[in-house]
Amino acid sequence: TLVPLSLYLKDGKVKVNLAVVRGKKDYDKRDAMLEKAAKRDIDRQMKEKYR
């Protein structure tokens, strides 16, 4: 996958720095999903507490 790292102007033209990257492996996705779910639960509890 190509990912843009930066955009800039040079001599009236737009330049882009690109990087070639790989997607996450399945075990990496599981860890990220668990962290995301935990953060969502904490945010939900904080919202309810301060209502």
C-alpha distance matrix in Angstrom:
0.0 3.8 6.5 10.1 12.5 15.7 17.5 21.0 23.7 25.3 28.1 27.6 24.0 20.9 18.5 15.0 13.6 9.9 8.1 5.6 5.4 6.3 7.7 11.4 14.1 16.8 19.3 17.2 16.8 20.6 21.5 19.5 21.1 24.5 24.3 23.3 26.2 28.6 27.8 28.3 31.6 32.8 32.0 33.9 36.8 37.0 37.0 39.8 41.8 42.0 42.8
3.8 0.0 3.8 6.7 9.5 12.3 13.9 17.3 20.0 21.5 24.3 23.9 20.3 17.2 14.8 11.2 10.0 6.3 5.6 4.8 6.4 8.9 10.7 14.2 17.2 20.0 22.2 19.8 19.5 23.3 23.7 21.4 23.3 26.6 25.8 24.7 27.9 30.1 28.8 29.4 32.9 33.7 32.7 34.8 37.7 37.6 37.5 40.5 42.4 42.2 43.1
6.5 3.8 0.0 3.8 6.3 9.3 11.5 15.1 18.2 20.1 23.3 22.8 19.4 16.0 13.7 9.9 8.5 5.6 5.2 6.5 7.1 10.0 11.2 14.1 17.6 20.3 22.1 19.1 18.8 22.6 22.5 19.9 21.9 25.1 23.9 22.6 26.0 27.9 26.3 27.1 30.7 31.2 30.0 32.2 35.2 34.7 34.7 37.9 39.5 39.2 40.2
10.1 6.7 3.8 0.0 3.8 5.8 7.7 11.3 14.4 16.6 19.8 19.2 16.1 12.5 10.3 6.6 5.9 4.5 6.4 9.1 10.5 13.7 14.9 17.6 21.2 23.9 25.4 22.3 21.9 25.6 25.3 22.4 24.5 27.5 25.9 24.5 28.1 29.8 27.8 28.5 32.2 32.4 30.8 33.3 36.2 35.4 35.2 38.6 40.1 39.4 40.5
12.5 9.5 6.3 3.8 0.0 3.8 7.2 10.4 14.0 16.0 19.6 19.5 16.7 13.3 10.7 7.3 5.3 5.5 6.7 10.2 11.2 14.7 16.2 18.3 21.8 24.7 25.7 22.3 22.5 26.0 25.1 22.3 24.8 27.5 25.5 24.5 28.2 29.4 27.3 28.4 32.0 31.8 30.4 33.2 35.8 34.7 34.8 38.3 39.5 38.8 40.1
15.7 12.3 9.3 5.8 3.8 0.0 3.8 6.7 10.4 12.7 16.4 16.2 13.8 10.4 8.2 5.7 5.3 7.5 9.9 13.5 14.9 18.4 19.8 21.9 25.6 28.3 29.4 25.9 25.9 29.3 28.4 25.4 27.8 30.4 28.2 27.0 30.7 31.8 29.3 30.4 34.0 33.6 31.9 34.7 37.3 35.9 35.8 39.4 40.6 39.5 40.8
17.5 13.9 11.5 7.7 7.2 3.8 0.0 3.8 7.2 10.0 13.5 12.7 10.4 6.9 5.7 4.6 6.6 9.3 12.5 15.9 17.7 21.2 22.5 24.9 28.5 31.2 32.5 29.1 28.8 32.2 31.5 28.4 30.5 33.3 31.1 29.5 33.1 34.4 31.8 32.5 36.3 35.9 33.9 36.5 39.3 37.9 37.4 41.1 42.3 41.0 42.0
21.0 17.3 15.1 11.3 10.4 6.7 3.8 0.0 3.8 6.7 10.2 9.9 8.3 5.7 5.3 6.6 8.7 12.1 15.3 18.8 21.0 24.6 26.1 28.5 32.1 34.8 36.0 32.6 32.4 35.9 34.9 31.9 34.1 36.8 34.4 32.9 36.5 37.7 35.0 35.7 39.4 38.9 36.8 39.5 42.2 40.5 40.1 43.8 44.9 43.3 44.4
23.7 20.0 18.2 14.4 14.0 10.4 7.2 3.8 0.0 3.8 6.7 6.1 5.5 4.6 5.9 8.8 11.5 14.8 18.3 21.7 24.1 27.7 29.3 31.9 35.5 38.2 39.6 36.2 35.9 39.5 38.6 35.5 37.6 40.4 38.1 36.5 40.1 41.3 38.5 39.1 42.9 42.3 40.1 42.7 45.5 43.7 43.1 46.8 48.0 46.3 47.2
25.3 21.5 20.1 16.6 16.0 12.7 10.0 6.7 3.8 0.0 3.8 5.4 5.3 6.4 6.8 10.3 12.5 15.9 19.4 22.7 25.5 29.2 31.2 33.8 37.3 40.2 41.6 38.3 38.3 41.9 41.0 38.1 40.4 43.1 40.9 39.5 43.1 44.3 41.6 42.4 46.1 45.6 43.4 46.1 48.9 47.1 46.7 50.4 51.5 49.8 50.8
28.1 24.3 23.3 19.8 19.6 16.4 13.5 10.2 6.7 3.8 0.0 3.8 5.5 8.4 9.7 13.4 15.8 19.1 22.6 25.7 28.7 32.3 34.4 37.2 40.6 43.6 45.1 41.8 41.7 45.3 44.6 41.7 43.9 46.7 44.5 43.0 46.6 47.9 45.1 45.8 49.5 49.0 46.8 49.4 52.2 50.5 49.8 53.5 54.7 52.9 53.8
27.6 23.9 22.8 19.2 19.5 16.2 12.7 9.9 6.1 5.4 3.8 0.0 3.8 6.9 9.5 13.2 16.2 19.2 22.9 25.9 28.7 32.2 33.9 36.8 40.3 43.0 44.7 41.4 41.0 44.6 44.1 40.9 42.8 45.8 43.7 41.9 45.3 46.8 44.0 44.4 48.1 47.8 45.3 47.8 50.7 49.0 48.1 51.7 53.1 51.2 51.9
24.0 20.3 19.4 16.1 16.7 13.8 10.4 8.3 5.5 5.3 5.5 3.8 0.0 3.8 6.3 9.9 13.2 15.8 19.6 22.4 25.3 28.7 30.5 33.5 36.9 39.7 41.4 38.3 37.9 41.5 41.2 38.1 40.0 43.1 41.1 39.4 42.8 44.4 41.8 42.2 46.0 45.8 43.5 45.9 48.9 47.4 46.6 50.2 51.7 50.1 50.7
20.9 17.2 16.0 12.5 13.3 10.4 6.9 5.7 4.6 6.4 8.4 6.9 3.8 0.0 3.8 6.8 10.3 12.9 16.6 19.5 22.2 25.6 27.1 30.0 33.5 36.2 37.9 34.8 34.3 37.9 37.5 34.4 36.3 39.3 37.4 35.6 39.0 40.7 38.1 38.4 42.2 42.1 39.9 42.3 45.3 43.8 43.1 46.7 48.2 46.7 47.4
18.5 14.8 13.7 10.3 10.7 8.2 5.7 5.3 5.9 6.8 9.7 9.5 6.3 3.8 0.0 3.8 6.8 9.7 13.4 16.4 19.3 22.8 24.8 27.6 31.0 33.9 35.5 32.4 32.2 35.9 35.4 32.5 34.7 37.6 35.7 34.3 37.8 39.3 36.9 37.6 41.4 41.2 39.3 41.8 44.7 43.4 42.9 46.5 47.9 46.6 47.5
15.0 11.2 9.9 6.6 7.3 5.7 4.6 6.6 8.8 10.3 13.4 13.2 9.9 6.8 3.8 0.0 3.8 6.2 9.9 13.0 15.6 19.1 21.0 23.8 27.3 30.1 31.7 28.6 28.5 32.1 31.7 28.9 31.0 34.0 32.2 30.8 34.4 36.0 33.7 34.4 38.2 38.1 36.4 38.9 41.8 40.6 40.3 43.8 45.3 44.2 45.2
13.6 10.0 8.5 5.9 5.3 5.3 6.6 8.7 11.5 12.5 15.8 16.2 13.2 10.3 6.8 3.8 0.0 3.8 7.0 10.4 13.0 16.8 19.0 21.6 25.0 28.1 29.4 26.3 26.6 30.2 29.6 27.0 29.5 32.3 30.5 29.5 33.2 34.6 32.5 33.6 37.2 37.1 35.6 38.3 41.0 40.0 40.0 43.5 44.7 43.9 45.2
9.9 6.3 5.6 4.5 5.5 7.5 9.3 12.1 14.8 15.9 19.1 19.2 15.8 12.9 9.7 6.2 3.8 0.0 3.8 6.9 9.6 13.2 15.6 18.4 21.7 24.8 26.4 23.4 23.7 27.4 27.1 24.7 27.0 30.0 28.6 27.6 31.1 32.8 31.0 32.0 35.6 35.8 34.6 37.1 39.9 39.1 39.2 42.5 44.0 43.4 44.6
8.1 5.6 5.2 6.4 6.7 9.9 12.5 15.3 18.3 19.4 22.6 22.9 19.6 16.6 13.4 9.9 7.0 3.8 0.0 3.8 6.2 10.0 12.6 15.4 18.4 21.8 23.2 20.3 20.9 24.6 24.3 22.1 24.7 27.6 26.3 25.7 29.3 30.8 29.4 30.6 34.0 34.3 33.4 36.0 38.6 38.1 38.4 41.7 43.0 42.8 44.1
5.6 4.8 6.5 9.1 10.2 13.5 15.9 18.8 21.7 22.7 25.7 25.9 22.4 19.5 16.4 13.0 10.4 6.9 3.8 0.0 3.8 7.1 10.2 13.3 16.0 19.4 21.1 18.7 19.3 23.0 23.1 21.4 23.8 26.7 25.9 25.5 28.8 30.6 29.6 30.7 34.0 34.6 34.0 36.4 39.0 38.9 39.2 42.2 43.8 43.8 45.1
5.4 6.4 7.1 10.5 11.2 14.9 17.7 21.0 24.1 25.5 28.7 28.7 25.3 22.2 19.3 15.6 13.0 9.6 6.2 3.8 0.0 3.8 6.8 9.6 12.4 15.8 17.3 14.9 15.6 19.3 19.3 17.7 20.2 23.1 22.4 22.1 25.4 27.1 26.4 27.6 30.8 31.5 31.1 33.4 36.0 36.0 36.5 39.4 40.9 41.2 42.5
6.3 8.9 10.0 13.7 14.7 18.4 21.2 24.6 27.7 29.2 32.3 32.2 28.7 25.6 22.8 19.1 16.8 13.2 10.0 7.1 3.8 0.0 3.8 6.6 8.9 12.3 14.2 12.2 12.9 16.5 17.1 15.9 18.1 21.0 20.9 20.8 23.7 25.6 25.4 26.5 29.5 30.5 30.4 32.5 35.0 35.4 36.0 38.6 40.3 40.9 42.1
7.7 10.7 11.2 14.9 16.2 19.8 22.5 26.1 29.3 31.2 34.4 33.9 30.5 27.1 24.8 21.0 19.0 15.6 12.6 10.2 6.8 3.8 0.0 3.8 6.6 9.4 11.6 9.7 9.6 13.3 14.2 12.9 14.7 17.8 18.0 17.7 20.4 22.6 22.5 23.4 26.2 27.6 27.5 29.3 31.9 32.6 33.1 35.6 37.3 38.1 39.2
11.4 14.2 14.1 17.6 18.3 21.9 24.9 28.5 31.9 33.8 37.2 36.8 33.5 30.0 27.6 23.8 21.6 18.4 15.4 13.3 9.6 6.6 3.8 0.0 3.8 6.5 8.1 5.9 6.3 9.9 10.6 9.8 11.9 14.6 15.0 15.2 17.8 19.7 20.0 21.2 23.7 25.0 25.4 27.2 29.5 30.4 31.2 33.5 35.1 36.2 37.4
14.1 17.2 17.6 21.2 21.8 25.6 28.5 32.1 35.5 37.3 40.6 40.3 36.9 33.5 31.0 27.3 25.0 21.7 18.4 16.0 12.4 8.9 6.6 3.8 0.0 3.8 5.6 5.3 6.4 8.9 10.3 10.8 12.4 14.6 15.8 16.5 18.5 20.4 21.4 22.5 24.6 26.2 27.0 28.6 30.7 31.8 32.9 34.9 36.4 37.8 39.1
16.8 20.0 20.3 23.9 24.7 28.3 31.2 34.8 38.2 40.2 43.6 43.0 39.7 36.2 33.9 30.1 28.1 24.8 21.8 19.4 15.8 12.3 9.4 6.5 3.8 0.0 3.8 5.4 5.1 6.4 9.0 10.0 10.5 12.6 14.5 15.2 16.5 18.6 20.1 20.9 22.7 24.6 25.7 26.8 28.8 30.4 31.4 33.1 34.8 36.5 37.6
19.3 22.2 22.1 25.4 25.7 29.4 32.5 36.0 39.6 41.6 45.1 44.7 41.4 37.9 35.5 31.7 29.4 26.4 23.2 21.1 17.3 14.2 11.6 8.1 5.6 3.8 0.0 3.8 5.4 5.2 6.6 8.9 10.0 11.0 12.8 14.4 15.6 17.0 18.8 20.2 21.6 23.2 24.7 26.0 27.6 29.2 30.6 32.2 33.5 35.4 36.8
17.2 19.8 19.1 22.3 22.3 25.9 29.1 32.6 36.2 38.3 41.8 41.4 38.3 34.8 32.4 28.6 26.3 23.4 20.3 18.7 14.9 12.2 9.7 5.9 5.3 5.4 3.8 0.0 3.8 5.5 5.3 6.3 8.7 10.1 10.9 12.4 14.4 15.7 16.8 18.4 20.3 21.5 22.7 24.5 26.2 27.3 28.7 30.6 31.9 33.4 35.0
16.8 19.5 18.8 21.9 22.5 25.9 28.8 32.4 35.9 38.3 41.7 41.0 37.9 34.3 32.2 28.5 26.6 23.7 20.9 19.3 15.6 12.9 9.6 6.3 6.4 5.1 5.4 3.8 0.0 3.8 5.4 5.0 6.0 8.6 9.9 10.3 12.1 14.2 15.2 16.2 18.2 20.0 20.8 22.2 24.3 25.6 26.6 28.5 30.2 31.6 32.9
20.6 23.3 22.6 25.6 26.0 29.3 32.2 35.9 39.5 41.9 45.3 44.6 41.5 37.9 35.9 32.1 30.2 27.4 24.6 23.0 19.3 16.5 13.3 9.9 8.9 6.4 5.2 5.5 3.8 0.0 3.8 5.5 5.1 6.2 8.7 9.8 10.6 12.4 14.3 15.3 16.6 18.5 20.0 21.0 22.7 24.5 25.7 27.2 28.7 30.6 31.9
21.5 23.7 22.5 25.3 25.1 28.4 31.5 34.9 38.6 41.0 44.6 44.1 41.2 37.5 35.4 31.7 29.6 27.1 24.3 23.1 19.3 17.1 14.2 10.6 10.3 9.0 6.6 5.3 5.4 3.8 0.0 3.8 5.5 5.2 6.3 8.6 10.0 10.7 12.4 14.3 15.5 16.7 18.4 20.1 21.4 22.8 24.4 26.1 27.2 29.0 30.7
19.5 21.4 19.9 22.4 22.3 25.4 28.4 31.9 35.5 38.1 41.7 40.9 38.1 34.4 32.5 28.9 27.0 24.7 22.1 21.4 17.7 15.9 12.9 9.8 10.8 10.0 8.9 6.3 5.0 5.5 3.8 0.0 3.8 5.5 5.2 6.1 8.6 9.9 10.6 12.2 14.3 15.4 16.4 18.2 20.1 21.1 22.4 24.4 25.8 27.2 28.7
21.1 23.3 21.9 24.5 24.8 27.8 30.5 34.1 37.6 40.4 43.9 42.8 40.0 36.3 34.7 31.0 29.5 27.0 24.7 23.8 20.2 18.1 14.7 11.9 12.4 10.5 10.0 8.7 6.0 5.1 5.5 3.8 0.0 3.8 5.5 5.1 6.1 8.6 9.9 10.4 12.3 14.3 15.3 16.3 18.4 20.0 20.9 22.6 24.3 26.0 27.1
24.5 26.6 25.1 27.5 27.5 30.4 33.3 36.8 40.4 43.1 46.7 45.8 43.1 39.3 37.6 34.0 32.3 30.0 27.6 26.7 23.1 21.0 17.8 14.6 14.6 12.6 11.0 10.1 8.6 6.2 5.2 5.5 3.8 0.0 3.8 5.5 5.2 6.2 8.7 9.9 10.7 12.4 14.3 15.3 16.7 18.5 20.0 21.3 22.7 24.7 26.1
24.3 25.8 23.9 25.9 25.5 28.2 31.1 34.4 38.1 40.9 44.5 43.7 41.1 37.4 35.7 32.2 30.5 28.6 26.3 25.9 22.4 20.9 18.0 15.0 15.8 14.5 12.8 10.9 9.9 8.7 6.3 5.2 5.5 3.8 0.0 3.8 5.5 5.1 6.2 8.6 9.9 10.6 12.3 14.2 15.5 16.5 18.3 20.1 21.1 22.8 24.6
23.3 24.7 22.6 24.5 24.5 27.0 29.5 32.9 36.5 39.5 43.0 41.9 39.4 35.6 34.3 30.8 29.5 27.6 25.7 25.5 22.1 20.8 17.7 15.2 16.5 15.2 14.4 12.4 10.3 9.8 8.6 6.1 5.1 5.5 3.8 0.0 3.8 5.5 5.2 6.1 8.7 10.0 10.5 12.2 14.3 15.4 16.4 18.4 20.0 21.3 22.7
26.2 27.9 26.0 28.1 28.2 30.7 33.1 36.5 40.1 43.1 46.6 45.3 42.8 39.0 37.8 34.4 33.2 31.1 29.3 28.8 25.4 23.7 20.4 17.8 18.5 16.5 15.6 14.4 12.1 10.6 10.0 8.6 6.1 5.2 5.5 3.8 0.0 3.8 5.5 5.1 6.2 8.7 9.9 10.5 12.4 14.3 15.3 16.6 18.4 20.3 21.4
28.6 30.1 27.9 29.8 29.4 31.8 34.4 37.7 41.3 44.3 47.9 46.8 44.4 40.7 39.3 36.0 34.6 32.8 30.8 30.6 27.1 25.6 22.6 19.7 20.4 18.6 17.0 15.7 14.2 12.4 10.7 9.9 8.6 6.2 5.1 5.5 3.8 0.0 3.8 5.4 5.2 6.3 8.7 9.9 10.7 12.4 14.3 15.5 16.6 18.7 20.3
27.8 28.8 26.3 27.8 27.3 29.3 31.8 35.0 38.5 41.6 45.1 44.0 41.8 38.1 36.9 33.7 32.5 31.0 29.4 29.6 26.4 25.4 22.5 20.0 21.4 20.1 18.8 16.8 15.2 14.3 12.4 10.6 9.9 8.7 6.2 5.2 5.5 3.8 0.0 3.8 5.4 5.1 6.1 8.5 9.9 10.5 12.2 14.3 15.3 16.7 18.5
28.3 29.4 27.1 28.5 28.4 30.4 32.5 35.7 39.1 42.4 45.8 44.4 42.2 38.4 37.6 34.4 33.6 32.0 30.6 30.7 27.6 26.5 23.4 21.2 22.5 20.9 20.2 18.4 16.2 15.3 14.3 12.2 10.4 9.9 8.6 6.1 5.1 5.4 3.8 0.0 3.8 5.5 5.1 6.1 8.7 9.9 10.5 12.4 14.2 15.6 16.7
31.6 32.9 30.7 32.2 32.0 34.0 36.3 39.4 42.9 46.1 49.5 48.1 46.0 42.2 41.4 38.2 37.2 35.6 34.0 34.0 30.8 29.5 26.2 23.7 24.6 22.7 21.6 20.3 18.2 16.6 15.5 14.3 12.3 10.7 9.9 8.7 6.2 5.2 5.4 3.8 0.0 3.8 5.5 5.1 6.2 8.7 9.9 10.7 12.3 14.5 15.7
32.8 33.7 31.2 32.4 31.8 33.6 35.9 38.9 42.3 45.6 49.0 47.8 45.8 42.1 41.2 38.1 37.1 35.8 34.3 34.6 31.5 30.5 27.6 25.0 26.2 24.6 23.2 21.5 20.0 18.5 16.7 15.4 14.3 12.4 10.6 10.0 8.7 6.3 5.1 5.5 3.8 0.0 3.8 5.4 5.2 6.2 8.6 10.0 10.5 12.5 14.5
32.0 32.7 30.0 30.8 30.4 31.9 33.9 36.8 40.1 43.4 46.8 45.3 43.5 39.9 39.3 36.4 35.6 34.6 33.4 34.0 31.1 30.4 27.5 25.4 27.0 25.7 24.7 22.7 20.8 20.0 18.4 16.4 15.3 14.3 12.3 10.5 9.9 8.7 6.1 5.1 5.5 3.8 0.0 3.8 5.5 5.1 6.1 8.7 9.8 10.8 12.4
33.9 34.8 32.2 33.3 33.2 34.7 36.5 39.5 42.7 46.1 49.4 47.8 45.9 42.3 41.8 38.9 38.3 37.1 36.0 36.4 33.4 32.5 29.3 27.2 28.6 26.8 26.0 24.5 22.2 21.0 20.1 18.2 16.3 15.3 14.2 12.2 10.5 9.9 8.5 6.1 5.1 5.4 3.8 0.0 3.8 5.5 5.1 6.3 8.6 10.3 10.9
36.8 37.7 35.2 36.2 35.8 37.3 39.3 42.2 45.5 48.9 52.2 50.7 48.9 45.3 44.7 41.8 41.0 39.9 38.6 39.0 36.0 35.0 31.9 29.5 30.7 28.8 27.6 26.2 24.3 22.7 21.4 20.1 18.4 16.7 15.5 14.3 12.4 10.7 9.9 8.7 6.2 5.2 5.5 3.8 0.0 3.8 5.4 5.2 6.1 8.8 10.2
37.0 37.6 34.7 35.4 34.7 35.9 37.9 40.5 43.7 47.1 50.5 49.0 47.4 43.8 43.4 40.6 40.0 39.1 38.1 38.9 36.0 35.4 32.6 30.4 31.8 30.4 29.2 27.3 25.6 24.5 22.8 21.1 20.0 18.5 16.5 15.4 14.3 12.4 10.5 9.9 8.7 6.2 5.1 5.5 3.8 0.0 3.8 5.5 5.0 6.3 8.7
37.0 37.5 34.7 35.2 34.8 35.8 37.4 40.1 43.1 46.7 49.8 48.1 46.6 43.1 42.9 40.3 40.0 39.2 38.4 39.2 36.5 36.0 33.1 31.2 32.9 31.4 30.6 28.7 26.6 25.7 24.4 22.4 20.9 20.0 18.3 16.4 15.3 14.3 12.2 10.5 9.9 8.6 6.1 5.1 5.4 3.8 0.0 3.8 5.5 5.5 6.3
39.8 40.5 37.9 38.6 38.3 39.4 41.1 43.8 46.8 50.4 53.5 51.7 50.2 46.7 46.5 43.8 43.5 42.5 41.7 42.2 39.4 38.6 35.6 33.5 34.9 33.1 32.2 30.6 28.5 27.2 26.1 24.4 22.6 21.3 20.1 18.4 16.6 15.5 14.3 12.4 10.7 10.0 8.7 6.3 5.2 5.5 3.8 0.0 3.8 5.6 5.4
41.8 42.4 39.5 40.1 39.5 40.6 42.3 44.9 48.0 51.5 54.7 53.1 51.7 48.2 47.9 45.3 44.7 44.0 43.0 43.8 40.9 40.3 37.3 35.1 36.4 34.8 33.5 31.9 30.2 28.7 27.2 25.8 24.3 22.7 21.1 20.0 18.4 16.6 15.3 14.2 12.3 10.5 9.8 8.6 6.1 5.0 5.5 3.8 0.0 3.8 5.7
42.0 42.2 39.2 39.4 38.8 39.5 41.0 43.3 46.3 49.8 52.9 51.2 50.1 46.7 46.6 44.2 43.9 43.4 42.8 43.8 41.2 40.9 38.1 36.2 37.8 36.5 35.4 33.4 31.6 30.6 29.0 27.2 26.0 24.7 22.8 21.3 20.3 18.7 16.7 15.6 14.5 12.5 10.8 10.3 8.8 6.3 5.5 5.6 3.8 0.0 3.8
42.8 43.1 40.2 40.5 40.1 40.8 42.0 44.4 47.2 50.8 53.8 51.9 50.7 47.4 47.5 45.2 45.2 44.6 44.1 45.1 42.5 42.1 39.2 37.4 39.1 37.6 36.8 35.0 32.9 31.9 30.7 28.7 27.1 26.1 24.6 22.7 21.4 20.3 18.5 16.7 15.7 14.5 12.4 10.9 10.2 8.7 6.3 5.4 5.7 3.8 0.0
